Amino acid sequence: MTISPAIAFEISQMIYTTWELVDTADGIGIDKYFAADGTLAFGSVRHSGQEQIREVYAGRSKRGPRTARHLVSNPIFVSEGDVIVVRYQLTLYAADGMPPLPTALPLGVIDVTDRVALVDGVRFLASRHLVNVFKSATEGFAVAFVDEAPAKENAR
């Protein structure tokens, strides 16, 4: 099934907004973009439901000031029945502290798969799954992230 440009735009805006919340508001409010039973997975570390997702970002915020930019690129939209799957790459720049900070290499390049479902006429993230492709050898993530191999379809 073909995805209309209007729906692709709507979903793109949701994706961009969720990452902007992480970058500018410590992820506060991101849980509202997930379905009530939605999941957020950093590699094999899985969080289920809006409350657990909210707690992930509350824990991130407790670490102190952090500056991050999550850059989304190359989104691919695929319809799978009632769900729209969006695969994209995320380039992450992040460091503890307030801007301006010294320039640095990306903290990671991450494959992301978002599954978007329509619930009572509103689109929500049914799931978001992040898998590291490249990551810094010296810097860590602000959330627990246990690596797993990228999907074969994305591996070269």
C-alpha positions, 0 to 999 in steps of 0.5 A, spaced: 500 500 500 502 506 498 503 512 503 500 518 501 505 524 502 500 527 507 501 521 512 508 521 510 509 528 512 505 527 519 509 522 521 515 525 519 513 531 523 512 526 529 519 523 529 522 530 528 518 533 534 520 527 539 527 528 537 527 535 538 523 534 545 530 529 547 534 535 545 531 541 548 527 538 553 530 532 556 525 528 553 519 531 557 513 529 554 516 524 549 511 519 552 505 522 550 507 520 542 507 513 544 501 508 544 499 506 552 503 500 551 508 502 546 515 500 547 522 503 546 528 499 545 535 501 546 539 495 543 536 489 547 534 494 553 527 495 552 522 499 556 514 498 555 508 503 556 508 510 557 510 510 564 517 506 563 518 511 557 517 517 561 522 514 567 527 513 562 528 520 560 527 522 567 533 518 569 537 522 563 535 529 566 537 527 573 544 526 570 545 534 570 545 538 564 546 535 557 546 538 550 544 533 544 542 533 537 539 527 534 539 528 526 534 524 522 536 522 515 534 517 510 527 515 512 524 510 508 516 509 509 513 502 509 506 500 510 505 493 513 497 493 514 495 497 519 502 499 521 507 504 518 514 502 519 519 508 518 526 506 518 531 511 518 538 513 521 540 517 527 546 521 528 547 523 535 552 529 537 551 529 545 556 531 551 554 533 558 554 541 559 551 547 556 552 550 550 556 552 546 561 546 547 567 544 543 565 540 536 566 533 536 565 527 532 558 524 533 557 519 539 553 514 534 550 513 528 544 509 529 539 505 525 532 506 528 525 503 526 519 506 528 512 502 528 506 507 527 499 505 529 493 509 528 489 509 535 482 512 535 484 516 529 491 519 532 498 516 530 502 514 536 509 510 536 507 503 537 515 502 538 521 505 537 527 500 536 534 503 536 541 499 534 548 502 534 551 501 527 557 506 529 559 508 536 564 512 540 570 508 543 570 513 548 564 517 550 557 513 553 550 514 552 545 518 557 541 512 557 542 504 558 544 501 551 546 494 550 548 493 543 545 488 538 547 486 531 544 491 526 539 487 521 542 483 516 538 488 511 541 494 513 548 490 514 553 491 508 
